[in-house]
Amino acid sequence: MSEVYALAYPWRLNLEAVARSSGVHPDIVRRFVELDLIRPLGGDAPGGPWFSPRTPELIARVLRLHAELSLNYAAIPLVLDLLARVDALERRLVEITQVERTTSR
């Protein structure tokens, strides 16, 4: 009898996997690390540096901000922080609206 296994995603990616998943050269990934646009996971395990599986998504966002809004790489961390704050505020607004709806009934 064959067994069915759940799909498992890696909990970390090495530099080459991040570059391949992002569609960029590994040197771009290294440069983004130097500019503190992305951060490797802590530790110095063999085969590293290691990155979160969400890093390719972050690299795509950085590239899009740079290309579409002509932001320089120094401004991108500030914009990413502001976007994260907007997302958090929008989530909080939804929570408050839901609570108000339930209490007004």
N, C-alpha and C positions, 0 to 999 in steps of 0.2 A: 504494500500500500504506500502510495507516495504522500509525502507530507507537504503541507502548504506553509510557507514561511512569510511573515510580514515583510514588506519592503523596509529595508534599513538604510537610512541616510547617514553619511559620515558626520561625526560630530566635530571634525576639523579637516581642513584642506591644507595641503602644502602649497608653496609659492607657485609651482608649475600648474597645479590644478586650478588655483585661483585665476591665473593668467589665461589658461585655456577656457575656463568657464566664462570669463569676462570678455574674451575676444581681444585681449591686449597682449603685448610682449611682456615677458617677465621683468624686463627693465622698468617698465611703466609701474608695475606693482611695487618694485623696490623704491622707485622715486616717490610714489604715494606714501610709502612707509616713512621715508626721509622727511617728507613734508607734513607728516602726522595727519594725513587725510584718512588713512586706514591704520589699524593697529593689529599687530600679531597677538595671538593669545600668549599668556604668560608662560614662562618656562623656556628651556633651551633643549627640547627633546631632539633626538637624532632625526634627520630628514626634514628639519624645520627650516625656516620659521613656519609656524602653523597659524592658520586663520580660521575664523568662524565661517560656517557654510553661508552666512549672509553677506560675506565680504564681496562676492561678485555683484550682488545687488547694489551695494554701496558704491562700488567702482562705477557701475553704470550710471548711478545718480550723479556722481562727481563729474563724469564725462559729459553728461547731459547739461548740467549747470554750466560747465565751462564752454561747451559748444553753442548752446542755444541762448544763454544769457550773457555770453562773453565775460563771465566772471573769472578773475584770476584765481590761482590756487590758494592764495592767502585769504581770500574772502569766502571761500567755499565752506570752511568749518563754521563760520558765523551763520551763514545761510542755512546749513544743515541743522544747527542748533535751533534757529528760529522756526524752521519747519517742524522740528520735533515738538517744540512748545505749542505750536498751532495745533498739531495733531492731538496733543494731550488736552488742550483746552476744548477742542471739538468733542473728544470722548467724554470729558466732564460735563459739557453742556447737554449731551445726550442723556447721561445719567440723571442730571437734575431735571430734565424735561420728563423723563420716565417717572421719577419720584413724584413730581407735581401732578402728573396725570393720575397716578394711583391714589394720591391723598385727596384729590378734588372730587373723587367719585363718591 
